[in-house]
Amino acid sequence: MPKNRRAGTTLIEVLVVIVVFLVGILAVVQIFPPGLQLLRTTRNNTVAAQLASTETQRILGQPGQVAEMIVPVTYTRTTAGLRVQIDPTRNWGDLMPPRSSDGVGRIDQDGNVLVDGQRFGDWATASGPNVFSRVVGESRPVPGRGVVNGQPVSVLNLTFGPVYYFRDAATGVGETGVLQVYGNDLARRFGDRSINRPNPGGSPRDWEFFFVDSESTDDTYFPGEDQLWVGPSTARAFRIAFSFLYDNGGRTDQFDVIVQATLDPANPVPYAVRAGNYWVVSLRQLVALPDVNDPGGSSQFDPQLYLGTEASSIRLQRVFLERPLSAPFTPGEPYEYKVVASGTDPGTGRGFALGQVWLSPDAADAKVQTAQGGRVPLQARVDYTVFDWRVMRDEFRVPVSGPRTVKLALTNLKVKGNQGPDGRPVSGVGLGVPTLPASNPVVQDGDFVLVDAETGGVVLGNDGQRSDSGYSVDKSNGVVTLRDVFPNQDGLGAWVVYPTGDPNAPWSAPVQVADLSGRSLRAHYMGVGEWAVQPAKAARNYRLSYVFRANGLGPGECLVGGTPDANGRPQGDPYRLYFPLSDRGQKVIVGELWVSRGTNDPPTPLFDQEFEVDGAQGNVAFVDIRGKMGPNTVFDFSRGYAVRRVRGASMRVRAVWNPGSFALGTDPVANYAALEFWSRSWRRNESQSMQVGGRG
């Protein structure tokens, strides 16, 4: 009888097939992580390019507001606390925090940078994009008069707020020079004391000053010295820029300075005296003052070697006086301001302001007469330091209809309490402002702040579970949804707290705003990955220096190679134009340039030549003119100068992020090394544009 055989698959064969499939699946799965990582990197590159381009267009879209320059900073510890100073020796690509004098970097387990045993703040605010954060000369006409929480003011919103700011409890105003406001150029007139012009008993006009040269002085006020006559002779401060001739080791050279002269009858100074209704200021004595862009430094010039000022170069601007929040503005005085919406980061103790300055309401109506007889609005020019470039500043207008949702520039926002890049929990964005509940707001550091750009008020929200929350944020996808907290009323209602100007109660009680529709709002938040969008700008005008400082050159300075020092020794190479190291990669335009190409070659003038600052040597950068003009080209000084009118011609904006992480331990040196290793993972996307811009 035949056997009954049935075809089939044995268990061993099934297992073999399963193993084969598993091997294949594992091989396929291994493809996904690199592929997903590539997709994430590609997406981030696209986002970074969009951020850099958008920020460039935003800045260039406000040509009258472009800063004179944006430069790097460092921090120093004084008896008054932490002080921000300009540091022109920073290279654009150097993103590490400062080291101690022994050359060793240290960071403690709490994330504080240690320099010679002193704490200099959190590593994140002293490194990365935050090393380039000083904005000089941001300018615009004073905005129109408005009302904030019942107070008439002129509201000025800084382009790159929030800003570094710390109010002195004793004086009620900010640290000297950290945030400074100044106005239009005053009209220049020529005086002659032999004919009593100007007349000390006359009535000086606020919009003009007189220049009296050394040959036209009298025997009473700084005889034989170039003078400025400015009035009235009350307490005022002025920002003064001028070019002057100087005995430079037996040779006459021309240089430039910008100084601040504080004139106060109660505090006499050696460089000024009162003459009736005027102040008389000696330009010879002014060259001994430190340049305003080198705070805490000393002058490089000896007044005894001063030879004379080029009259057409003198520019004078009146400095605004900061008023304490508790003090009213002086009626009829437009040159006053207050800094509001300020506080202290609860986590680090760093002082901040959201970026709003209140100008006197009289400033909005003030007109300044020009030398040509016309009248123009009063300008407000501001120097300040950005608080943290990682704090994004998305500005948008609330939709008036349809879905009240807004897409932010970034997705995957930082959430308070989650782990940060160094393993510590995220404490927030560093801005202590009122937060929910609306019935009893609490000032604390949150991970999202929404500001009304028109008034500086803070919209209470960021909690989708509360009925009094004016908005909710999808932090995974970067979407803000505006919510009506007063559903029984028309419009998009919200609770808003306003700055009051009262140091004891800096924020108002929550105010019901019936409708936010159409309002311009500014969102502050941080993105996972340490995202930042940060510009740097070459100086609008460069001043000629006659000597290399200990740290090279100051911001906005350049030095012509071959210029002799006090002992007659040429400095640098006679074919290089030197700049601060921080300007490497920027473009400049030289308005007038005299060169020679050999002993038998007559001096040749060149005009409006464009160069890129592409070289570096020690702590300075340089332009080598031979690359454009031939191998034997050198500067010609036979006229007392070889170069005039050097202007910056470019602005750079970079978007940076870092997807990595590191851990802080108990060894400060090891922590610094870990940060340095992590810093190698910075990704960058850069946009550069040609832009002189700014108002000097």
ROKE-754973 format. One record per residue (C-alpha): residue number from 0; x, y, z. Coordinates in Angstrom, 2 decimals, padded with zeros to 5 digits. Example, Ala and Ser with C-alpha at 12.3 -4.5 7.8 and 13.67 -1.06 7.14 Angstrom:
0 012.30 -004.50 007.80
1 013.67 -001.06 007.14
//
This chain:
0 000.00 000.00 000.00
1 001.53 003.31 -000.98
2 002.50 005.80 001.72
3 000.48 009.00 002.11
4 003.04 011.84 001.59
5 002.03 015.51 001.97
6 004.24 018.40 000.85
7 005.00 021.04 003.57
8 007.57 023.20 005.36
9 009.51 022.04 008.30
10 009.99 024.16 011.41
11 013.67 024.51 010.64
12 012.91 025.96 007.23
13 010.50 028.48 008.78
14 013.11 029.55 011.30
15 015.68 030.00 008.54
16 013.28 032.21 006.60
17 012.55 034.27 009.72
18 016.27 034.77 010.35
19 016.77 035.87 006.75
20 013.92 038.36 007.07
21 015.28 039.69 010.37
22 018.71 040.22 008.88
23 017.14 042.10 005.99
24 014.91 044.18 008.25
25 017.83 045.06 010.51
26 019.84 046.10 007.49
27 016.99 048.34 006.34
28 016.42 049.75 009.84
29 020.08 050.73 010.07
30 019.53 052.97 007.08
31 016.88 055.05 008.86
32 018.85 056.87 011.61
33 021.43 058.40 009.23
34 018.63 059.13 006.78
35 016.50 060.81 009.41
36 019.53 062.73 010.67
37 020.25 063.88 007.12
38 016.64 065.02 006.75
39 016.81 066.92 010.06
40 020.09 068.57 009.05
41 018.68 069.53 005.65
42 015.57 070.95 007.27
43 017.63 072.92 009.81
44 019.87 074.27 007.05
45 016.77 075.49 005.24
46 015.36 077.08 008.39
47 018.73 078.73 009.16
48 018.97 080.17 005.65
49 015.44 081.55 005.97
50 016.16 083.06 009.39
51 019.36 084.76 008.21
52 017.71 086.07 005.06
53 014.59 087.28 006.87
54 016.62 089.10 009.52
55 018.79 090.73 006.85
56 015.72 091.98 005.01
57 014.12 093.16 008.25
58 017.18 095.25 009.10
59 017.66 096.60 005.60
60 013.95 097.38 005.41
61 014.54 100.04 008.08
62 017.44 101.95 006.48
63 017.09 104.93 008.79
64 017.42 102.67 011.83
65 020.48 100.63 010.86
66 023.06 100.76 013.64
67 026.40 102.45 013.07
68 028.12 099.20 014.05
69 027.54 095.92 015.93
70 030.64 094.70 017.75
71 031.82 091.98 020.19
72 031.87 092.30 023.96
73 033.47 090.81 027.02
74 032.64 091.05 030.71
75 034.66 092.48 033.58
76 033.93 092.32 037.29
77 033.92 095.61 039.20
78 032.88 096.57 042.72
79 029.51 097.54 041.25
80 029.01 094.12 039.66
81 029.31 092.72 036.16
82 030.29 095.20 033.47
83 029.93 094.75 029.72
84 032.81 096.10 027.62
85 033.56 096.16 023.91
86 036.21 093.61 022.91
87 037.50 094.27 019.36
88 040.02 091.40 019.60
89 037.25 088.85 019.10
90 037.36 086.85 015.90
91 033.98 086.35 014.18
92 034.49 082.60 014.35
93 035.58 082.44 018.03
94 032.53 081.37 020.06
95 034.21 080.34 023.32
96 033.90 082.23 026.66
97 036.94 084.07 028.12
98 039.76 082.28 029.92
99 041.68 083.23 033.06
100 044.94 085.15 032.87
101 046.82 081.83 033.04
102 045.24 080.85 029.73
103 043.07 078.13 031.28
104 039.31 078.12 030.82
105 037.05 077.16 033.73
106 033.32 076.62 034.20
107 031.82 075.52 037.51
108 029.17 072.84 037.91
109 026.43 075.51 037.92
110 027.48 076.70 034.45
111 029.24 079.90 035.56
112 032.33 080.97 033.62
113 035.22 081.55 036.05
114 037.89 084.09 035.16
115 040.65 084.47 037.74
116 038.28 083.17 040.40
117 035.45 085.58 039.56
118 032.09 084.48 038.17
119 031.28 086.04 034.81
120 027.80 084.71 034.23
121 026.41 081.62 032.59
122 028.46 080.05 029.79
123 025.58 080.47 027.33
124 025.46 084.25 027.73
125 029.25 084.64 027.59
126 029.89 082.47 024.54
127 028.42 081.43 021.19
128 026.63 084.16 019.27
129 026.45 086.31 022.41
130 030.07 087.43 022.02
131 028.89 089.90 019.30
132 026.19 091.86 021.10
133 027.05 095.58 021.39
134 024.85 097.77 019.15
135 026.19 101.29 018.54
136 024.19 104.13 017.03
137 020.82 102.57 016.23
138 018.88 105.60 015.03
139 015.37 106.74 014.15
140 013.13 109.81 014.43
141 011.44 110.02 017.82
142 008.11 108.14 017.54
143 004.84 110.00 017.98
144 003.39 110.80 021.39
145 001.33 108.00 022.92
146 -000.25 106.91 026.18
147 000.78 103.81 028.14
148 -001.42 102.93 031.10
149 -002.47 106.55 031.41
150 001.02 108.06 031.03
151 001.86 110.29 028.04
152 005.15 109.06 026.58
153 006.91 108.47 023.29
154 007.56 104.73 023.02
155 010.82 103.62 021.37
156 011.19 099.88 020.71
157 014.79 098.79 020.16
158 015.38 096.56 017.15
159 017.18 093.80 019.05
160 015.45 093.74 022.45
161 015.58 092.39 025.11
162 018.71 094.28 026.19
163 021.21 094.09 029.03
164 020.27 096.62 031.70
165 020.75 096.85 035.43
166 019.26 099.67 037.45
167 021.42 101.20 040.19
168 019.38 101.24 043.41
169 021.15 104.36 044.68
170 020.61 106.56 041.62
171 017.52 104.94 040.12
172 019.07 104.84 036.65
173 021.08 102.31 034.68
174 024.81 101.72 034.72
175 026.70 104.56 033.05
176 027.17 104.05 029.31
177 025.49 100.63 029.10
178 022.36 102.05 027.47
179 022.80 105.55 026.12
180 020.57 107.82 024.01
181 021.74 110.87 022.04
182 020.27 113.15 019.38
183 020.79 114.96 016.07
184 023.94 116.69 014.93
185 023.92 120.32 016.05
186 024.50 122.99 013.39
187 028.08 124.29 013.26
188 028.83 128.01 013.12
189 032.16 129.84 012.99
190 033.05 132.29 015.73
191 035.65 135.03 016.18
192 036.23 136.46 019.64
193 037.91 139.60 018.23
194 034.47 140.71 017.08
195 032.68 139.25 020.12
196 031.17 136.33 018.21
197 029.56 134.62 019.97
198 028.56 137.08 022.65
199 028.74 135.46 026.13
200 025.79 137.58 027.22
201 023.70 136.62 024.20
202 020.98 134.00 023.96
203 022.45 130.71 022.71
204 020.27 128.45 020.60
205 019.93 124.75 021.43
206 020.43 123.60 017.86
207 023.81 125.19 017.11
208 027.36 125.57 018.40
209 030.31 127.78 017.47
210 033.80 126.72 016.48
211 036.47 129.31 017.38
212 039.88 128.45 015.99
213 043.10 129.08 017.91
214 043.83 132.31 016.03
215 040.42 133.83 016.81
216 040.32 133.38 020.59
217 040.50 136.03 023.31
218 042.73 136.21 026.39
219 040.14 134.87 028.81
220 038.94 131.40 027.83
221 041.58 128.84 026.75
222 043.58 131.44 024.76
223 045.32 130.10 021.69
224 043.37 126.81 021.73
225 040.66 125.61 019.33
226 037.33 125.97 021.10
227 033.67 124.98 020.97
228 031.07 127.40 022.34
229 027.82 125.68 023.21
230 024.93 126.83 025.36
231 023.19 127.32 027.57
232 025.66 126.93 030.43
233 023.51 124.51 032.42
234 024.15 120.84 033.20
235 024.31 118.98 029.92
236 026.29 116.23 028.22
237 027.50 116.15 024.62
238 028.93 113.56 022.29
239 031.72 115.21 020.28
240 033.48 113.79 017.20
241 036.29 115.53 015.30
242 039.42 115.03 013.21
243 042.60 116.77 014.29
244 046.23 117.20 013.34
245 048.80 115.72 015.69
246 052.56 115.90 016.15
247 053.29 112.23 015.64
248 056.98 111.83 016.40
249 057.93 115.00 014.52
250 055.55 114.35 011.62
251 052.09 115.90 011.28
252 049.34 113.27 011.00
253 045.56 113.40 011.14
254 043.41 111.33 013.55
255 039.81 111.06 014.76
256 038.11 110.71 018.15
257 034.60 110.47 019.60
258 034.38 111.60 023.24
259 031.65 112.51 025.69
260 031.91 115.81 027.53
261 029.78 116.15 030.65
262 029.28 119.81 031.51
263 027.84 120.49 034.95
264 028.31 123.71 036.95
265 028.39 121.63 040.13
266 031.23 119.43 038.85
267 033.97 121.47 037.13
268 036.14 119.75 034.52
269 039.54 120.85 033.15
270 038.42 120.90 029.53
271 035.51 123.38 029.88
272 034.66 126.70 031.55
273 031.52 128.80 031.72
274 031.42 132.07 029.76
275 028.19 133.88 030.51
276 025.43 131.88 028.85
277 027.85 129.50 027.09
278 030.15 126.63 027.83
279 033.61 127.00 026.31
280 035.22 123.64 025.55
281 038.90 123.20 024.63
282 039.36 120.72 021.79
283 043.03 120.39 022.73
284 042.02 119.17 026.18
285 039.29 116.87 024.84
286 041.79 114.59 023.11
287 042.88 113.43 026.58
288 039.45 111.84 027.18
289 038.91 108.14 026.38
290 037.01 107.29 023.24
291 033.34 106.51 023.90
292 033.76 103.15 022.16
293 036.52 102.14 024.56
294 034.76 102.46 027.95
295 037.11 102.23 030.88
296 040.11 102.79 028.63
297 042.48 105.73 028.39
298 043.26 108.18 025.65
299 046.10 107.48 023.22
300 046.74 111.21 022.62
301 048.80 113.82 024.48
302 047.12 117.28 024.46
303 050.56 118.91 024.23
304 051.06 117.33 020.80
305 047.68 118.49 019.46
306 048.13 120.86 016.48
307 044.65 121.79 015.30
308 041.19 120.58 014.33
309 039.71 120.22 010.86
310 036.65 122.47 011.31
311 034.46 120.63 008.80
312 034.87 117.36 010.72
313 033.37 118.54 014.03
314 030.08 116.92 014.98
315 028.20 117.53 018.18
316 025.17 115.67 019.53
317 023.35 116.29 022.76
318 023.12 113.28 025.09
319 019.72 112.42 026.59
320 019.53 112.32 030.38
321 018.13 109.16 031.94
322 015.46 109.87 034.54
323 014.67 107.56 037.49
324 011.39 105.73 037.04
325 009.98 107.43 040.12
326 010.79 110.94 038.81
327 008.56 112.76 036.32
328 009.85 114.04 033.02
329 010.90 117.69 033.16
330 008.19 119.78 031.44
331 009.46 121.27 028.19
332 012.68 119.19 028.20
333 012.74 116.74 025.25
334 016.20 115.25 025.98
335 015.14 112.80 028.68
336 014.33 109.09 028.73
337 013.43 106.19 031.00
338 014.05 102.47 030.61
339 010.96 100.44 031.52
340 009.86 096.81 031.55
341 013.09 095.85 033.25
342 014.08 093.41 035.95
343 016.53 090.71 036.92
344 016.79 087.16 035.58
345 015.81 085.03 038.60
346 018.24 082.30 037.58
347 021.46 084.22 036.89
348 020.89 087.67 038.40
349 021.57 089.40 035.05
350 019.69 092.64 034.62
351 017.46 093.03 031.56
352 014.93 095.30 029.89
353 012.45 094.05 027.31
354 013.78 096.67 024.89
355 011.41 099.55 025.38
356 012.57 103.10 026.09
357 010.18 105.87 027.09
358 011.20 109.24 025.72
359 009.83 112.46 027.11
360 006.47 113.23 025.46
361 007.95 116.59 024.50
362 010.50 114.74 022.32
363 007.77 113.65 019.89
364 006.92 117.26 019.08
365 010.49 118.59 019.11
366 012.03 119.87 015.91
367 015.72 120.51 015.41
368 016.85 123.29 013.11
369 019.54 122.45 010.59
370 022.41 124.60 009.36
371 020.45 125.18 006.14
372 017.55 126.70 008.04
373 015.17 123.74 007.79
374 013.57 121.92 010.69
375 013.68 118.14 011.12
376 012.29 115.78 013.77
377 014.43 115.04 016.80
378 016.41 111.83 016.31
379 017.02 109.23 019.01
380 020.28 107.32 018.57
381 020.88 104.48 021.01
382 023.87 102.40 022.12
383 023.00 099.17 023.95
384 023.97 095.52 024.55
385 021.70 092.67 023.46
386 020.62 090.51 026.42
387 020.81 087.12 024.68
388 020.71 086.40 020.95
389 019.17 083.00 021.71
390 015.96 084.78 022.74
391 014.04 084.94 019.47
392 012.02 088.04 018.63
393 009.27 087.03 016.19
394 007.10 090.06 015.46
395 003.68 089.56 013.90
396 000.32 091.26 013.56
397 -002.69 089.53 015.11
398 -005.12 088.34 012.41
399 -008.33 090.38 012.40
400 -010.45 087.42 011.28
401 -010.30 083.71 010.59
402 -008.10 081.35 012.60
403 -006.21 083.28 015.27
404 -003.07 081.17 014.89
405 000.47 082.29 014.09
406 003.36 080.10 012.96
407 006.65 080.93 014.65
408 010.03 080.91 012.95
409 011.11 077.81 014.89
410 009.54 074.53 015.84
411 010.52 072.52 018.92
412 010.64 075.31 021.48
413 012.36 075.02 024.84
414 010.03 074.06 027.68
415 010.70 075.19 031.23
416 011.92 072.28 033.32
417 013.10 070.15 030.41
418 016.77 069.29 030.08
419 019.03 071.85 028.44
420 022.18 071.21 026.38
421 024.39 071.00 029.49
422 022.10 068.60 031.36
423 020.59 071.26 033.64
424 016.85 071.97 033.57
425 015.73 074.91 031.43
426 014.80 077.78 033.76
427 013.15 079.94 031.07
428 014.24 082.65 028.66
429 015.76 084.79 031.44
430 013.02 087.44 031.55
431 011.20 087.85 034.86
432 007.77 089.26 033.91
433 004.22 088.88 035.29
434 002.60 085.54 034.51
435 -000.75 083.88 035.21
436 -003.07 083.79 037.11
437 -004.65 087.08 036.04
438 -006.28 087.40 039.45
439 -002.86 087.57 041.11
440 000.05 087.71 038.60
441 003.39 086.34 039.73
442 006.68 087.74 038.38
443 008.79 084.81 037.26
444 010.93 083.54 034.41
445 008.79 081.80 031.80
446 009.60 079.94 028.60
447 007.44 082.19 026.39
448 006.76 085.95 026.62
449 004.32 087.84 024.39
450 004.74 091.62 024.29
451 002.51 094.32 022.78
452 005.07 096.19 020.66
453 002.95 099.36 020.66
454 002.80 099.79 024.43
455 005.31 097.37 025.98
456 002.51 095.56 027.76
457 002.87 091.82 028.45
458 -000.06 089.63 027.37
459 -000.86 087.04 030.06
460 -001.08 083.53 028.65
461 001.00 080.46 027.72
462 -001.40 078.02 029.39
463 -004.04 076.37 027.23
464 -005.79 074.88 030.26
465 -006.73 078.20 031.87
466 -009.69 080.36 030.92
467 -007.73 083.57 031.68
468 -004.91 082.64 029.29
469 -004.83 084.94 026.25
470 -002.93 082.42 024.17
471 -001.56 078.90 024.09
472 001.64 077.66 022.48
473 002.18 074.34 020.72
474 005.88 074.16 021.54
475 006.45 071.00 019.47
476 005.29 072.65 016.26
477 005.91 076.34 017.02
478 002.31 077.55 016.74
479 000.70 080.30 018.83
480 -003.08 080.28 019.14
481 -004.68 083.52 020.35
482 -007.71 082.93 022.60
483 -010.58 085.20 023.61
484 -010.70 085.35 027.41
485 -013.88 087.44 027.37
486 -016.19 085.34 025.15
487 -019.28 087.39 026.05
488 -017.76 090.53 024.53
489 -016.91 091.45 020.95
490 -013.30 091.18 019.80
491 -010.28 089.12 020.83
492 -009.99 089.95 024.52
493 -006.97 089.40 026.75
494 -005.46 090.39 030.10
495 -002.44 092.69 029.69
496 -000.04 094.12 032.30
497 001.75 097.39 031.49
498 005.03 098.92 032.69
499 004.21 101.67 035.16
500 007.49 103.52 035.59
501 007.22 102.94 039.35
502 010.31 101.10 040.71
503 008.32 099.77 043.67
504 005.49 098.44 041.50
505 006.94 098.17 037.97
506 003.89 096.43 036.49
507 000.27 097.46 036.55
508 -002.59 095.27 037.70
509 -003.97 093.22 034.78
510 -006.03 095.35 032.42
511 -008.84 093.99 030.26
512 -008.02 094.69 026.62
513 -011.19 094.22 024.62
514 -009.58 093.41 021.28
515 -006.02 092.48 020.27
516 -006.98 092.14 016.60
517 -004.54 093.97 014.35
518 -002.07 094.65 017.18
519 001.65 094.20 016.56
520 002.99 091.61 019.02
521 006.52 090.38 019.67
522 007.11 086.79 020.83
523 010.19 085.91 022.90
524 011.20 082.26 023.23
525 014.14 079.88 022.75
526 014.51 076.93 020.42
527 015.86 073.49 021.33
528 019.35 073.37 019.85
529 020.52 076.81 021.06
530 019.20 078.59 017.98
531 020.18 082.23 017.51
532 020.03 084.85 014.76
533 022.79 087.40 015.14
534 024.08 090.29 012.99
535 027.46 092.04 012.96
536 028.09 095.27 011.11
537 031.21 097.08 010.01
538 031.52 100.63 011.36
539 029.77 103.28 009.33
540 032.85 105.51 009.59
541 036.33 104.49 010.72
542 038.55 106.84 012.70
543 042.26 106.88 011.91
544 044.41 105.75 014.83
545 048.09 106.58 015.10
546 049.16 103.70 017.31
547 048.30 100.10 017.99
548 046.74 099.75 021.43
549 047.61 096.92 023.80
550 044.65 095.02 022.35
551 045.25 096.07 018.75
552 042.68 098.61 017.58
553 039.44 099.85 019.10
554 036.01 099.46 017.48
555 035.57 101.77 014.54
556 039.32 102.42 014.25
557 041.80 101.70 011.49
558 045.54 102.31 011.15
559 047.49 102.98 007.98
560 050.52 100.72 007.80
561 053.78 102.67 007.91
562 052.45 105.29 010.35
563 055.34 106.07 012.76
564 054.94 105.72 016.50
565 056.12 108.32 019.05
566 059.72 107.25 018.44
567 059.45 107.56 014.66
568 059.37 103.80 014.04
569 056.93 102.74 011.28
570 054.11 100.53 012.52
571 052.92 097.66 010.41
572 053.57 097.18 006.72
573 053.29 100.24 004.44
574 050.88 098.38 002.14
575 048.36 097.21 004.74
576 045.36 099.01 006.21
577 044.68 097.56 009.66
578 041.33 097.03 011.41
579 040.07 095.41 014.63
580 040.24 091.63 014.44
581 036.46 091.52 014.87
582 036.04 093.17 011.44
583 037.70 090.35 009.54
584 035.47 089.33 006.65
585 033.73 092.70 006.39
586 033.96 095.01 003.38
587 035.10 098.64 003.49
588 035.24 101.58 001.08
589 038.23 103.95 001.20
590 037.11 107.38 000.02
591 040.59 108.79 -000.67
592 043.81 106.82 -001.00
593 047.30 108.02 -002.00
594 049.79 105.41 -003.17
595 053.17 105.16 -004.84
596 054.47 102.26 -006.95
597 058.21 103.02 -006.90
598 060.83 105.68 -006.24
599 060.28 107.29 -009.65
600 056.50 106.94 -009.55
601 054.62 110.13 -008.57
602 051.95 109.81 -005.86
603 048.65 108.62 -007.29
604 045.23 109.44 -005.77
605 042.49 106.82 -005.85
606 038.90 107.35 -004.79
607 036.09 105.15 -003.44
608 038.02 101.89 -003.54
609 036.30 098.78 -002.14
610 038.27 096.16 -000.18
611 037.54 093.09 001.89
612 039.24 092.83 005.28
613 040.51 089.33 004.60
614 043.86 089.11 006.42
615 044.75 088.65 010.08
616 047.94 089.13 012.07
617 047.99 088.76 015.85
618 045.08 090.73 017.28
619 044.34 092.84 014.18
620 042.89 092.23 010.73
621 044.04 093.97 007.57
622 043.57 094.82 003.90
623 046.61 094.31 001.68
624 046.32 096.90 -001.10
625 048.93 095.13 -003.25
626 046.42 092.47 -004.23
627 044.37 095.08 -006.04
628 046.99 097.65 -007.05
629 050.16 095.74 -007.83
630 053.10 094.17 -005.94
631 055.14 097.37 -005.50
632 052.32 099.57 -004.18
633 052.81 101.37 -000.85
634 051.03 104.21 000.92
635 052.22 107.75 000.21
636 052.26 110.10 003.24
637 053.70 113.18 001.53
638 050.50 115.16 002.22
639 050.44 114.30 005.93
640 047.98 111.51 005.32
641 047.63 108.56 002.97
642 044.05 107.51 003.65
643 040.83 109.40 004.32
644 037.13 108.62 004.71
645 037.13 104.89 005.45
646 033.58 103.53 005.66
647 032.14 100.13 006.40
648 030.24 098.66 003.48
649 028.77 095.39 004.69
650 026.63 093.68 007.29
651 026.70 089.99 008.17
652 023.82 088.00 009.66
653 024.27 084.42 010.76
654 021.81 081.86 012.05
655 023.48 079.29 014.30
656 022.36 076.16 016.13
657 023.95 073.24 017.92
658 022.18 069.86 018.11
659 024.66 068.30 020.58
660 024.85 068.15 024.36
661 027.42 067.84 027.14
662 027.47 067.37 030.90
663 028.78 069.60 033.67
664 030.74 067.99 036.50
665 032.72 069.17 039.49
666 035.99 069.81 037.60
667 035.92 073.39 036.17
668 038.73 072.74 033.68
669 037.05 069.56 032.42
670 033.76 071.46 032.07
671 035.42 074.08 029.88
672 036.97 071.32 027.76
673 033.55 069.68 027.42
674 032.05 072.97 026.25
675 034.90 073.42 023.78
676 034.26 069.95 022.34
677 030.52 070.67 022.16
678 031.20 074.01 020.44
679 032.72 072.19 017.49
680 029.17 071.14 016.62
681 027.93 074.69 015.95
682 026.17 074.87 012.59
683 026.07 078.20 010.78
684 024.28 079.76 007.85
685 025.42 083.26 006.94
686 024.04 086.08 004.83
687 026.13 089.11 003.88
688 024.86 092.30 002.29
689 026.40 095.55 001.14
690 025.22 098.24 003.54
691 026.92 101.37 004.78
692 023.87 102.45 006.78
693 023.66 103.96 010.18
694 023.95 107.54 011.27
695 027.31 108.50 012.63
//
